[in-house]
Amino acid sequence: MSDLMRSLRLFVRLAEEGSFSALGRRQNLSHTTISRAIGDLEDHFGIRLFQRTTRRQTLTRDGERLLEHAVAILDQVGIAEADLAGEVAARGLVRVGVTTALGLHYAQRLETLRVGHPDLTVEFLVADWREAAAGGGLDLWLQVGDADAGHGIALGSVPRVLVAAPDYLARHGDPENADDLMTHQCLVYGYGARPEPWVIGGRELRVTGFLRANSSEAVLRAVRGGLGIGLLPAIQVADDLARGLMQQVLPTAAIAPLPIYVATAFRGIRMPMRAQVVMDFLVAEFPVGAA
C-alpha cells in the first residue's frame, strides 16, 4: 500500500475517532505515526486538515472536503481489490441510521449478515427523530415516508396499533371510539413545537398527555408502566400483547401504517460492496407480515 493511501486511511479513521489518543488505542499506533501521516497529507495537498485542541481534532472546511474524496477513493479501491481478487465477501465499516423499533428488529438478525461477511462491521445509529441523518457520516438510513426522488428504495410499511397497560384501562376505562381518546392520557412522539396528530379512521386528532418523547422506546416503557395510551409500531409491542402486558385499544380502528424506505449516501456513484450487502440485508429482513 502506498504511503498516500495509508495516510488517507489514517486520516479517515482520525476523523471518525476525533482524537489522536483514541485512534492510537484502537489501531495500536503511536501519536508520532498518526501525526506524521496527517502532516504528510497536509504537505501533499497544501491545506490544513484539522483545528487542533488539547482534547479533540475538528475538521477544517478543507478537511471536510478531503474527507469526502478520501472515503470515495478508499471505497473504490476496496471494490477494485475485491473484484480483481474474485472476492464475494464485503469488508469495512457501514454506518446505518435506524428507527428504534426497526433497529431492534434488525439487531436480532445480524448474525445472518455476519456469517456471510465476517470482515464487515455494522454501526447502528438508533434514533426516531427525523433530523438524525442530517449530521452526515451515514452510509444508509431508514426514513418514514415516500422514497426520496429515486435516492432510496421502499422497504414496505409498518403497521401501528393503539395500546395501553391493563392497569391503566382498569383505572380509566376502555375508549369506545376515537373521540374518547381526547379524554385520555395519550403518549406521543414529539419532534418540534407541535407533535404530529394521530390519524385514526381518517381523522386527525390532536391528542395530549403527560409525556411527549422523541423515542418510541420511551413511549413503550411509559405505556407499559401504566401512564397512558400509545400509538406504536406493531412489531414493537407484539411480545407485550402476547404476554398480556398490554392490551390493544380500538382494535378495529383504521390506522395508516408507516411507509419505510432506505436512503443512501451514494448518490450518482456506484455503491460499494460493503454498503450493498447491508442494503440487501435490510430489504431481505424487513419484518415479515408488514405491508
Buried (B, 14 or more C-beta within 10 A) or exposed (E): EEEEEEBBBBBBBBBBBBBBEBBBEEBEBEEEBBBBBBEBBBEEBEBBBBEBEEEBBEBBEBBEBBBEEBBBBBBEBBBEEBEEEEEEEBBBBBBBBBBBBBBBBBEEEBEEBEEEBEEBEBEBBBBBBEEBBEEEBBBBBBBBEEBBEEEBBBBBBBBBBBBBBEEBBEEBEEBEEBEBBEEBBBBBBBBEEEBEEBBBEEEEBEBBBEBBBBBBBBBBBBBBEBBBBBBBBBBBBBEBBEEEBBBBBBEEBEBEBBBBBBBBBBEEEEBBBBBBBBBEBBEEBBBEEBE
